[in-house]
Protein backbone atom coordinates (compact mmCIF):
# COMPACT_ATOMS: atom_id res chain seq x y z
CA UNK A 1 0.00 0.00 0.00
CA UNK A 2 1.21 3.49 -0.83
CA UNK A 3 0.19 6.46 1.31
CA UNK A 4 0.46 10.19 0.52
CA UNK A 5 -0.42 13.24 2.60
CA UNK A 6 -0.09 17.01 2.44
CA UNK A 7 -1.35 19.92 4.57
CA UNK A 8 -1.59 23.66 4.06
CA UNK A 9 -3.23 26.62 5.76
CA UNK A 10 -5.93 28.82 4.33
CA UNK A 11 -7.31 32.19 5.39
CA UNK A 12 -10.93 31.09 5.65
CA UNK A 13 -13.10 29.37 8.22
CA UNK A 14 -13.52 25.58 8.13
CA UNK A 15 -17.20 26.18 7.26
CA UNK A 16 -16.27 28.30 4.22
CA UNK A 17 -13.73 25.72 3.00
CA UNK A 18 -16.11 22.81 3.52
CA UNK A 19 -18.93 24.64 1.72
CA UNK A 20 -16.67 24.74 -1.36
CA UNK A 21 -15.04 21.29 -1.24
CA UNK A 22 -18.23 19.49 -0.25
CA UNK A 23 -20.00 20.25 -3.54
CA UNK A 24 -19.46 17.52 -6.13
CA UNK A 25 -19.72 20.08 -8.96
CA UNK A 26 -16.61 21.83 -7.55
CA UNK A 27 -14.35 18.75 -7.83
CA UNK A 28 -13.13 19.72 -11.33
CA UNK A 29 -12.15 23.13 -9.97
CA UNK A 30 -9.50 21.66 -7.67
CA UNK A 31 -8.68 18.07 -8.65
CA UNK A 32 -5.77 18.15 -11.12
CA UNK A 33 -6.99 15.56 -13.66
CA UNK A 34 -10.78 15.80 -13.20
CA UNK A 35 -12.74 17.47 -15.99
CA UNK A 36 -16.29 16.57 -14.90
CA UNK A 37 -18.02 15.31 -11.74
CA UNK A 38 -21.67 14.42 -11.25
CA UNK A 39 -23.52 13.24 -8.14
CA UNK A 40 -24.95 9.74 -8.62
CA UNK A 41 -27.37 9.58 -5.71
CA UNK A 42 -26.62 9.34 -2.02
CA UNK A 43 -22.86 9.31 -1.37
CA UNK A 44 -22.06 8.37 -4.98
CA UNK A 45 -20.11 10.26 -7.63
CA UNK A 46 -19.06 9.82 -11.25
CA UNK A 47 -15.82 11.52 -12.29
CA UNK A 48 -14.32 11.90 -15.74
CA UNK A 49 -10.99 13.28 -16.80
CA UNK A 50 -7.59 12.52 -18.22
CA UNK A 51 -4.43 11.42 -16.47
CA UNK A 52 -1.11 11.20 -18.31
CA UNK A 53 -2.85 11.09 -21.68
CA UNK A 54 -5.33 8.39 -20.63
CA UNK A 55 -9.02 9.30 -20.30
CA UNK A 56 -10.98 7.87 -17.38
CA UNK A 57 -14.63 7.58 -16.40
CA UNK A 58 -15.17 6.16 -12.92
CA UNK A 59 -17.87 5.76 -10.29
CA UNK A 60 -17.14 5.70 -6.60
CA UNK A 61 -18.22 6.84 -3.19
CA UNK A 62 -18.08 10.42 -1.94
CA UNK A 63 -19.01 10.93 1.70
CA UNK A 64 -19.44 14.29 3.42
CA UNK A 65 -19.28 14.79 7.17
CA UNK A 66 -20.13 18.48 7.62
CA UNK A 67 -19.93 18.32 11.42
CA UNK A 68 -16.29 17.16 11.22
CA UNK A 69 -15.48 19.15 8.01
CA UNK A 70 -14.29 15.92 6.38
CA UNK A 71 -14.69 14.31 2.95
CA UNK A 72 -13.97 10.66 2.19
CA UNK A 73 -13.92 9.13 -1.30
CA UNK A 74 -12.74 6.08 -3.15
CA UNK A 75 -13.06 3.61 -5.96
CA UNK A 76 -15.58 0.79 -5.68
CA UNK A 77 -12.84 -1.74 -6.35
CA UNK A 78 -11.05 -0.60 -3.19
CA UNK A 79 -7.67 0.14 -4.83
CA UNK A 80 -7.88 3.91 -4.24
CA UNK A 81 -9.27 6.01 -1.41
CA UNK A 82 -8.70 9.32 0.28
CA UNK A 83 -9.89 11.92 2.71
CA UNK A 84 -9.68 15.67 3.12
CA UNK A 85 -10.14 17.25 6.55
CA UNK A 86 -10.41 20.92 7.47
CA UNK A 87 -9.62 22.08 11.01
CA UNK A 88 -9.69 25.51 12.61
CA UNK A 89 -6.25 27.06 13.01
CA UNK A 90 -6.03 30.56 14.45
CA UNK A 91 -8.15 32.87 12.31
CA UNK A 92 -8.03 30.44 9.39
CA UNK A 93 -7.98 26.72 8.81
CA UNK A 94 -5.64 23.86 8.02
CA UNK A 95 -6.52 21.50 5.17
CA UNK A 96 -5.04 18.01 5.12
CA UNK A 97 -5.49 15.60 2.23
CA UNK A 98 -4.54 11.91 2.35
CA UNK A 99 -4.49 9.30 -0.45
CA UNK A 100 -4.12 5.53 -0.19
CA UNK A 101 -3.39 3.16 -3.07
CA UNK A 102 -3.54 -0.61 -2.61
CA UNK A 103 -2.84 -3.43 -5.03
CA UNK A 104 0.55 -2.20 -6.16
CA UNK A 105 3.04 0.62 -6.01
CA UNK A 106 2.84 3.81 -8.08
CA UNK A 107 4.50 3.93 -11.49
CA UNK A 108 8.22 3.43 -11.57
CA UNK A 109 8.17 1.36 -8.38
CA UNK A 110 7.34 -2.13 -9.62
CA UNK A 111 7.88 -5.20 -7.48
CA UNK A 112 10.66 -6.70 -9.59
CA UNK A 113 13.76 -4.81 -10.77
CA UNK A 114 12.95 -2.95 -13.97
CA UNK A 115 9.19 -3.51 -13.61
CA UNK A 116 7.25 -0.25 -13.91
CA UNK A 117 3.84 1.01 -14.90
CA UNK A 118 4.59 3.77 -17.38
CA UNK A 119 0.90 4.75 -17.64
CA UNK A 120 0.50 5.72 -14.00
CA UNK A 121 2.01 8.61 -12.05
CA UNK A 122 5.08 8.17 -9.88
CA UNK A 123 5.34 9.17 -6.20
CA UNK A 124 6.57 12.70 -6.96
CA UNK A 125 3.73 13.34 -9.41
CA UNK A 126 1.13 12.11 -6.92
CA UNK A 127 2.58 14.33 -4.20
CA UNK A 128 2.64 17.30 -6.58
CA UNK A 129 -1.03 16.61 -7.39
CA UNK A 130 -1.89 16.85 -3.68
CA UNK A 131 -0.04 20.14 -3.34
CA UNK A 132 -1.74 21.58 -6.45
CA UNK A 133 -5.20 20.42 -5.33
CA UNK A 134 -4.89 22.21 -1.98
CA UNK A 135 -3.46 25.30 -3.68
CA UNK A 136 -6.43 25.30 -6.09
CA UNK A 137 -8.86 25.13 -3.15
CA UNK A 138 -7.00 27.99 -1.51
CA UNK A 139 -7.16 30.04 -4.73
CA UNK A 140 -10.92 29.60 -5.11
CA UNK A 141 -11.88 30.08 -1.47
CA UNK A 142 -9.55 32.98 -0.65
CA UNK A 143 -9.77 34.78 -3.98
CA UNK A 144 -13.26 33.83 -5.13
CA UNK A 145 -13.79 34.16 -8.85
CA UNK A 146 -10.30 35.54 -9.39
CA UNK A 147 -8.78 32.27 -8.12
CA UNK A 148 -8.09 29.30 -10.32
CA UNK A 149 -7.08 25.70 -10.69
CA UNK A 150 -3.39 24.89 -10.37
CA UNK A 151 -2.18 22.34 -12.89
CA UNK A 152 0.70 20.00 -12.03
CA UNK A 153 3.79 20.10 -14.25
CA UNK A 154 2.85 16.64 -15.55
CA UNK A 155 -0.83 15.69 -15.46
CA UNK A 156 -0.88 13.04 -12.77
C-alpha positions as CSV (number, residue, x, y, z in Angstrom):
1,X,0.0,0.0,0.0
2,X,1.2,3.5,-0.8
3,X,0.2,6.5,1.3
4,X,0.5,10.2,0.5
5,X,-0.4,13.2,2.6
6,X,-0.1,17.0,2.4
7,X,-1.3,19.9,4.6
8,X,-1.6,23.7,4.1
9,X,-3.2,26.6,5.8
10,X,-5.9,28.8,4.3
11,X,-7.3,32.2,5.4
12,X,-10.9,31.1,5.7
13,X,-13.1,29.4,8.2
14,X,-13.5,25.6,8.1
15,X,-17.2,26.2,7.3
16,X,-16.3,28.3,4.2
17,X,-13.7,25.7,3.0
18,X,-16.1,22.8,3.5
19,X,-18.9,24.6,1.7
20,X,-16.7,24.7,-1.4
21,X,-15.0,21.3,-1.2
22,X,-18.2,19.5,-0.3
23,X,-20.0,20.2,-3.5
24,X,-19.5,17.5,-6.1
25,X,-19.7,20.1,-9.0
26,X,-16.6,21.8,-7.6
27,X,-14.4,18.8,-7.8
28,X,-13.1,19.7,-11.3
29,X,-12.2,23.1,-10.0
30,X,-9.5,21.7,-7.7
31,X,-8.7,18.1,-8.6
32,X,-5.8,18.2,-11.1
33,X,-7.0,15.6,-13.7
34,X,-10.8,15.8,-13.2
35,X,-12.7,17.5,-16.0
36,X,-16.3,16.6,-14.9
37,X,-18.0,15.3,-11.7
38,X,-21.7,14.4,-11.2
39,X,-23.5,13.2,-8.1
40,X,-24.9,9.7,-8.6
41,X,-27.4,9.6,-5.7
42,X,-26.6,9.3,-2.0
43,X,-22.9,9.3,-1.4
44,X,-22.1,8.4,-5.0
45,X,-20.1,10.3,-7.6
46,X,-19.1,9.8,-11.2
47,X,-15.8,11.5,-12.3
48,X,-14.3,11.9,-15.7
49,X,-11.0,13.3,-16.8
50,X,-7.6,12.5,-18.2
51,X,-4.4,11.4,-16.5
52,X,-1.1,11.2,-18.3
53,X,-2.9,11.1,-21.7
54,X,-5.3,8.4,-20.6
55,X,-9.0,9.3,-20.3
56,X,-11.0,7.9,-17.4
57,X,-14.6,7.6,-16.4
58,X,-15.2,6.2,-12.9
59,X,-17.9,5.8,-10.3
60,X,-17.1,5.7,-6.6
61,X,-18.2,6.8,-3.2
62,X,-18.1,10.4,-1.9
63,X,-19.0,10.9,1.7
64,X,-19.4,14.3,3.4
65,X,-19.3,14.8,7.2
66,X,-20.1,18.5,7.6
67,X,-19.9,18.3,11.4
68,X,-16.3,17.2,11.2
69,X,-15.5,19.1,8.0
70,X,-14.3,15.9,6.4
71,X,-14.7,14.3,2.9
72,X,-14.0,10.7,2.2
73,X,-13.9,9.1,-1.3
74,X,-12.7,6.1,-3.1
75,X,-13.1,3.6,-6.0
76,X,-15.6,0.8,-5.7
77,X,-12.8,-1.7,-6.4
78,X,-11.0,-0.6,-3.2
79,X,-7.7,0.1,-4.8
80,X,-7.9,3.9,-4.2
81,X,-9.3,6.0,-1.4
82,X,-8.7,9.3,0.3
83,X,-9.9,11.9,2.7
84,X,-9.7,15.7,3.1
85,X,-10.1,17.3,6.5
86,X,-10.4,20.9,7.5
87,X,-9.6,22.1,11.0
88,X,-9.7,25.5,12.6
89,X,-6.2,27.1,13.0
90,X,-6.0,30.6,14.4
91,X,-8.1,32.9,12.3
92,X,-8.0,30.4,9.4
93,X,-8.0,26.7,8.8
94,X,-5.6,23.9,8.0
95,X,-6.5,21.5,5.2
96,X,-5.0,18.0,5.1
97,X,-5.5,15.6,2.2
98,X,-4.5,11.9,2.4
99,X,-4.5,9.3,-0.5
100,X,-4.1,5.5,-0.2
101,X,-3.4,3.2,-3.1
102,X,-3.5,-0.6,-2.6
103,X,-2.8,-3.4,-5.0
104,X,0.5,-2.2,-6.2
105,X,3.0,0.6,-6.0
106,X,2.8,3.8,-8.1
107,X,4.5,3.9,-11.5
108,X,8.2,3.4,-11.6
109,X,8.2,1.4,-8.4
110,X,7.3,-2.1,-9.6
111,X,7.9,-5.2,-7.5
112,X,10.7,-6.7,-9.6
113,X,13.8,-4.8,-10.8
114,X,12.9,-3.0,-14.0
115,X,9.2,-3.5,-13.6
116,X,7.3,-0.2,-13.9
117,X,3.8,1.0,-14.9
118,X,4.6,3.8,-17.4
119,X,0.9,4.7,-17.6
120,X,0.5,5.7,-14.0
121,X,2.0,8.6,-12.1
122,X,5.1,8.2,-9.9
123,X,5.3,9.2,-6.2
124,X,6.6,12.7,-7.0
125,X,3.7,13.3,-9.4
126,X,1.1,12.1,-6.9
127,X,2.6,14.3,-4.2
128,X,2.6,17.3,-6.6
129,X,-1.0,16.6,-7.4
130,X,-1.9,16.8,-3.7
131,X,0.0,20.1,-3.3
132,X,-1.7,21.6,-6.4
133,X,-5.2,20.4,-5.3
134,X,-4.9,22.2,-2.0
135,X,-3.5,25.3,-3.7
136,X,-6.4,25.3,-6.1
137,X,-8.9,25.1,-3.1
138,X,-7.0,28.0,-1.5
139,X,-7.2,30.0,-4.7
140,X,-10.9,29.6,-5.1
141,X,-11.9,30.1,-1.5
142,X,-9.5,33.0,-0.7
143,X,-9.8,34.8,-4.0
144,X,-13.3,33.8,-5.1
145,X,-13.8,34.2,-8.9
146,X,-10.3,35.5,-9.4
147,X,-8.8,32.3,-8.1
148,X,-8.1,29.3,-10.3
149,X,-7.1,25.7,-10.7
150,X,-3.4,24.9,-10.4
151,X,-2.2,22.3,-12.9
152,X,0.7,20.0,-12.0
153,X,3.8,20.1,-14.3
154,X,2.9,16.6,-15.6
155,X,-0.8,15.7,-15.5
156,X,-0.9,13.0,-12.8
